[in-house]
């Protein structure tokens, strides 16, 4: 079972699945704020954070992990970002009991990019020589010049244990699966929101036919001046968009 962190009580639970190199911890602030009106469960995906390590990092396996968390809860709302968004889509398409689905800045398509260079940068870090996060940041800066990406990656570094809370070997091995799409058949006929960053190129208008084919009730929204990590770059705006979608559906269910 995946490692989980829970916030709040009552209402339809909202489960949040993070993206590649992330963790439940990345979503703590947003989860706490959303928990004022509902129970929120954040998960560490397999090979991330405090969850188990496994040689299989396919979307079928990740979707089953989410299903294992969700089924004891009954019907839930599910939010997934990037890799977590693809896992959430596969879970929705394969029968996990979901009321609503929110997919953050990813589409059900294969992408041509790879994040292997970030794995190589993390592997190359001389962990035994580092004693502070500031030292780790400096050591990583040549290979990863973007301070925002470095800060994100370093959230998964246990500086005291001198280890990454990531199974870098398996993530590298399965990178082609992570950037790919398993062509899972079927449709998810409940409401879904595809929430993207306006400055991101991960989801374009060209992707909408593929999305609509499998998620016919999909709605689309963009956060201005936000990139792929839209929840970190624009947390209040992201939270507001999630609330509008979840609350609008709740009202429609009651009327």
HUHU-V84018 format. One record per backbone hydrogen bond with DSSP energy under -1.0 kcal/mol. NH is the residue of the N-H (numbers start at 1). CO is the residue of the C=O. Records with the same first field share a line. If there is no record, write none. Layout:
NH=CO ; CO
//
This chain:
5=42
7=40
14=39
15=77
16=41
17=79
22=19
27=24
28=25
31=27
32=28
33=29
34=30
35=31
36=33
37=34
39=10
40=7
41=14
42=5
43=16
44=3
47=52
48=45
49=165
51=48
62=58
63=59
64=60
65=61
66=62
67=63
68=64
69=65
70=66
71=67
73=70
74=71
76=97
77=13
78=100
79=15
80=102
81=17
82=104
84=81
86=82
87=83
88=84
89=85
90=86
91=87
92=88
93=89
94=90
96=91
98=96
99=76
101=191
102=78
103=193
104=80
105=195
109=107
111=179
119=115
120=116
121=117
122=118
123=119
124=120
127=125
129=126
130=127
136=132
137=133
138=134
139=135
140=136
144=140
150=146
151=147
152=148
153=149
154=150
156=153
157=154
158=163
159=157
162=158
163=158
165=156
167=47
168=166
171=167
172=168
173=169
174=170
175=172
178=174
179=175
188=214
192=217
193=101
194=219
195=103
196=221
198=223
199=226
200=197
207=204
208=205
211=207
212=208
213=209
215=211
218=215
219=192
221=194
223=196
226=223
230=228
232=229
233=229
234=230
238=234
239=235
240=236
241=237
242=238
243=239
244=240
245=241
246=242
247=243
248=244
249=245
250=246
251=247
252=248
253=249
254=250
255=251
//
